[in-house]
Structure formats: structure tokens, C-alpha cells
Amino acid sequence: MKRLVSIGVSVAILLLIYWKIDFAGLIQVLRECDRPWLAISLGMVIPITMVTAWRLQQLMPQSADASQSLSFGESNRLILAASTLNMVLPSKMGDIAKAYFMRDRGHLSGSLALSLVVFEKACDMLSLLLWCVFGLLLYPQKDWLFWGMTASVFTGLVLGLLLLGSPQFAQVFFQLAHRVAPKKLKLKINKLSYSWAEMHDYFWGDRQRLLTVSLTSIFIWFLHLLQIWFFILALNAWAPFLTNLALSPLAILAGLLPLTFAGVGTRDAALIAFYQPYFAAPVGAALGLLCTSRYFLPAVGGLPFLGQYLKLAQDVRMAQK
């Protein structure tokens, strides 16, 4: 039901956007796009997926038995299948199913497998915030709104780094969250707190693994933001690359709000608003469509491998009931 509501909200926002802008102009922008740049920008999905799959391999403990190790091909299939599941199931079930698979493949405890996925998602968020802070500090046209967003993003980055770097701070944070959370969320917070503590022990016990995964995450998000800049070039538009480092993460963060389906609608509106000084609303709307393809293409790529992981997703849902 929640998924249907989110799809309805996304459709409503998109209809409002297309009603407000010059829809014929949007179609013209898409028709006149630069085909080579479009192919390059869409093709960025391949290296991004491959580097993400390599990072997933680094997350897994090394096994003396090669048959129990996560191969590069299998890691790619798992990333793609998780993308598909995340599009059709609520609450990022694809990522949780990925944890179940890592548990079965690597003989990890269920909590440790979940903690690895939690760490992976935390690294993604912190890397996105890091690039956003970097871009916002260099962004020349800051008014009170952008200074406020800069302060908010920087606060989120510092909070995330403290959660990852200090077990004591994380313990206090989860205790406070448990006190103020609704009753139905308290059990989830307890599970996350336990997984977070186990993640601290696992990664801080191997500083080399921690450094490798962290730097790889920063590089992955550089590729994501570079892809969005390539989208702008494909639409025959222009925004400075450093400006893109500030604005595109803000739009991605807007898409993470739990209101819409895969961020569709809120992300599109944010792109139109933030890039207004650089190009017209029809170009911003076209950029929103291309940004949606960043989630849609991996989901389509995961369809051939979906059957292998559907049972895992079903097991996850049964375990959470």
C-alpha cells in the first residue's frame, strides 16, 4: 500500500511539473540531445556498477576456501538484482536480501552481514555529503538558503563521521533514538544498534579494509556526480563541474525523502530549482528523467538474475514479520 501511495505522489508531482513548464520544450530538448554524450553518460552505469561490485567484494571477510568467496561476477549480479528488488519492494529490501546472501555465501552471522550492508550504505551517504560540502563551499552564488543547506549538510557529515568513528557516541545516539522513537520502531533501532556495534569491531579491527572501502566509496560517488554532469552536456546545456558537485547532491538528497517512488518527482523538482541559474526548466526536467535512468537501468539489468534472489527477499520479509 505504501508503495502505491509513493507512486501516486511521484506521478502527481511530475504532472504538476510538466503542467507548469513548457512540455513541448521538454520534448524538444530530448529530441535535440547530443547522442554521443548521451551514450557516454548512460554507459557510466557500467563502470559505476563494476566498482560498486568490487567494493562489495572488499567488504566480505577473506575465506581460505575460494568456493566460499564472493566472485566479481557474482558480486555484479547481486548488485544488479538488489537494484531490481529495491525498485519493486519497500524499505530497501534488496539491500537486506544482499546481506542474507552475503551471510550464506561467506558463513557470516546474520548480524555481521547486515552490519556490512549498513556500513556500505553509511559510506555511500557520507561520501555523497562529503562531495556536497566540497561543492557548496566553492559554490559562488550562496544566499541565506544555500548557507543554511551548507550548514545542514556539514552537520550531517560530522554526525555521520562521529557515528562511524566513535562507538561511545554511537551508543549514546542510539539510546537517545530509542527513547524518542515510536514503539513500533524501537525493535528496529535495537537491531541497528547491535549491528552498528558489530560493524565497529569488524572494520576498525582492519584499518586497511576500512581505508579501502572508504576511498572506494568516495570515488564511486565522484563517478555518480560525473555522470550527472555528462547528462547536462548530453542535453546541450552547461553548468560548471564544481557547481554540479554542489547542486546534484542536494537534488539526490531531496530524492531520498520518504515521499515518492525512487525519488521521482522531488528529485526532478529540486533539479529544476537548483539549476535554474544555468538552464531553463525544460532542460532541468529532462535532466530529472535522465537521473531517474540511473536507477532504472541497473534495475532492468538485474531482471535476468532476479529469480535467484527472490527467495532471499521472501525470507527477509518473513523474518521481519
N, C-alpha and C positions, 0 to 999 in steps of 0.2 A: 504493500500500500504506500509506504514512504517513497519507494522508487517511482511509483506512478505520480505522486504529488510533485516530486522533484522534476520529473519530465514535464509535467504541466506548467510548472513555474518557468522552466527553461524556454518552453515554447511561447509562453506569454511574454517573456522579456524580449525574445527575438522578434516576435510580431510587433511589439511596441517600437523596437529599434528600427525595423525595416519600414514601419509606418512613418516614423519621424524623419528618416534620412531619404535621400534620393535613391530609391530602389533601382531605377533604371541606371543610375550612375554606378551602383554596386555591380550590376551585371556587366556594364561596360569595362569596369576595372578588371574583372575576372577574365573577360574576353581578350583584353589587351595586355595581359601579363606577359612577362618575359619568360618564354618557355624553358630556355636553358637554366636560368636561375631557379625556376620553379622545380625543375627536375633535381637540381643540386640540393635545394632546401628540403624537399620531401625525402630525398635519398639520405639525408642526415639521420633519419630514423635508424638506418642500418648500423653505422658506427656507434651511435648512442646506445643501441641495444647490446651490441657486442662488448663495449666497455663496461656496461652495467652487468652483463653476464660474467665478465672476468672478475668484477668486484665481488659478485656473489660467490665465486669460487674461493676468493681470498677470505671470505667470512667463515667458510667451513673449516673445522679443525682438520689438520693433515692426518690421513689414515695410512697405516702401513699396508693395508690391503687396497690395491689400486681399484679393485672392483667396487669398493665402497666409497670411492672418491667421486665427487661431482665433476663430470667431464664438461668441457667447454660447450659442446653441442647440447648436452642435456641442460646445462645452465641457461643457454639461449632459449630452448624450448620452454623451460619453466618460467622465464621472464615473460615470454610472449603469452603463454597460457594464463599467467596471473593477470596480465593486462586485459585479456578477454573476460576473465571472471570478474575483475573489478568494474567492468562496464555493465555487467548484467546482474551482479549480486550486490546487496547493500553492505556497508561497513567494511569496505576493502577486504572482502572475503578471499580474494585472490592472493593477497599478501599473506593472510593467515594460512591458507592452504599451502602456500610455498613453505611456510615454517613446518607444517606437518610433513611435507615431502623431505625437507632437509633432515628432520628427525629420523624418518625411516631410512633414508639413504646413508646418513652418517652415524647412525646409532647414538644420536644425541638425546638428552632428556627433552621432553616436550617444552619445559620452561626455558631451557637454553636455546632451543631452536626458535622459540618465539622471541627471546631476547635478542637474537641475531637479527631478526627481521625488524624489531623495534629500533635497534642501533642503526640499521640500514636506512630506515625512514627518518630517524633523527639526523643522520649525516646529510641526507638529502635536504631536509628543511634548513639546517644550519648553513649548508653551502649556498642555498638559494638566498637566505638572509644576508650572508657574507657578501655575495655579489651585489645584492640590492643596496647594502650600506655603502659599499665601494662606489657604486654608480651615483647614489644620492649625494654623497659628499662632494663629488665632482660635478654634479648637475648644476648648471649656471642659473636657471630660472626658478629659484626656490622662493615661494611665498610662504605665508604662515602655515598653509595646508601641507606643503612639502616639508617644511621644518618639523611639523608635527608628525608626519609619516616617517621622517628620518629618525626622530627620537623614538618612535614606537618600534620601528624595525630594529634599531640598535638595542633597545631594551630587550626585545625578544631574542636577539642573538646572544647577548650577555647571559640572559636567563638560561638559554639552551646550553651554552658552554658550561655554566655552573652545574647544571643537571648532569651533564656528561662527565665533568671533571671532578666533582666533589660528591662522594657518597653521602656525607653528612648533610649537605644542602639538599640532595635528592630526597633523603629520608624525611627531612622537615617539610619539604614541598608536598610530598605525597600524604603526610599526616594532616597537613592543613587542607589539602584537596579532599581527603576522606571526611573531614569534619563538615565541610560546607556542601558536599555533593549530595544530590538526591539519593534516596535509599536504593533505588534500582541501579545506580552507578557505583555504589560503594564496593561491591564484589569485584567489578572490573578494575577499579583503582587498586584494590589489594593485589590482584593478579599482576597488574602492570608494575606495581611497586616491587614485587618479588622478582619479576623478570628483569627489571631495571638493575636491581642489586646484583643479580647473577651476571648480567651483561658487564657491569663494572669489573667484577672479578675476572671475567674471561678476557676482556680487551686490555685492561690495564696490566694484566699479567704478561702480555706480549706487546711491548711498545712498538715493535716493528710492524706487526699486523695493524695496530691502531693507526700508525702513521700512513701506511699504505692505503688503507681503506679511506681515511680522511682525505688525503690528497687526491685519490681517485674520484671521490665524491665531488670535490671542488672542480675537478676537470670535467666531470660529466655535466655539471650544471653550466660550466662555460660553454660546452657543446650545445646544450639546450638553448641558451641565450643567443649563441651564434646562429643557430637555426632560425630563430625568430627574426634576427637581423637579415638573414638571407631571404626570409619571406618578404620583408619590406622591399628589398631590392627586386625580388620577383614581381612585385606589384608596381614597379617603376616609380617607387617613392623613395624618400630619403629621410633618415634621422641619424645623427652621429652615433657611432658604436658605443661610446661611453654613455651617451644619453639612453641608449637601448638597455644598457646594464642597469640603469636606474628604473626605467619605466616598465619594461617587460616583467621583471619580478613582482612589481606591485600588481600588475594585471593578473599574474599567476596566483598571487596570494588572494586576490579578490575572488578568483575561481574556486579557491579552497573553502569558501564559506559554505556551510551545510544547508544550502538553499536550493541548489539546482542540480541537474544531472550532469556529472563530469565537468562542472564549472561553466557549462554552456549558458550564455546569457549574461551572467555577472562579469565573466572574463571579457566578453565582447564589449559590453558597456564600458568597462574600465579601459580597454584598449582605445576605444573611440575618444574617451575623455582625456586620457593621459597624453595621447599623441596628437591632440588637436592643434598644438602649435606647429606641427611638422607636416601634416597632411589632412585632407578632408575626411569627413565622416564616412563616405562610401569606401574609402581606402581602409579606414580603421575597421569597418565591418567585414571587409574582405580579409583583412589580417586576422580577425577573430575566427573566420571559417578555417583559414589555414592552420591556426593554432589548435583548433579542435582536431584537425587531422593528425596532430602529434599524438593524440590519444587513440584515435580511431584506427590508424594504420597498424600499430602494434597489436591492437585487439583483433583485427582481421587476420594478421599474421599468426596469431595464436589459435585460430579456429581448427587447423588440422591436428593440433595437439591437445585439444580441449577434452576429448573423451578420457584421456589418461588421468586427468586431474579433477574431473567432475566428482568422482567418488570421494576424493580428498575434501572437496568443498562440502559435500554432503556430510562427511564425518565431522567437519568443523561445525556446521550448523547444529548437528545433533549434540555435539559436546557442549555447545553454548546454551542449549535449552535447559 
